Amino acid sequence: MRKTKKSVEAVVKDIKRKTRRKFSAEEKIRINIISIYKKDDES
């Protein structure tokens, strides 16, 4: 039995989904705090 071919876009999305970086809750909070400080520095 032969698999059907996926489109190039589907293959790329699949690879990105599998290799996507996963952030812990602490990392998400740290990233948000850093972005808030950067916005304050600009204004």
C-alpha positions in Angstrom: 0.0 0.0 0.0 1.3 3.4 -0.9 0.8 6.7 1.0 -0.6 9.6 -0.8 1.8 12.5 -1.4 1.4 15.6 0.9 1.8 19.0 -0.5 5.0 20.9 0.3 3.2 23.3 2.6 1.7 20.4 4.6 5.1 18.8 5.0 6.7 22.1 6.1 3.8 22.8 8.6 4.2 19.3 10.0 7.9 19.7 10.5 7.4 23.1 12.2 4.7 21.6 14.4 7.0 18.8 15.6 10.1 20.9 16.1 8.3 23.9 17.7 9.9 25.1 20.9 7.8 24.5 24.0 8.0 27.1 26.8 7.4 26.5 30.5 5.0 28.7 32.4 8.0 30.5 34.0 9.6 31.2 30.6 6.3 32.6 29.2 6.0 35.0 32.2 9.7 36.1 31.8 9.3 36.7 28.1 6.2 38.8 28.7 7.9 40.9 31.5 10.9 41.5 29.2 8.6 42.7 26.4 6.7 45.0 28.7 10.0 46.6 29.9 11.1 47.1 26.3 7.8 48.8 25.4 8.3 51.1 28.4 11.8 52.0 27.3 10.6 53.0 23.9 8.0 55.5 25.2 
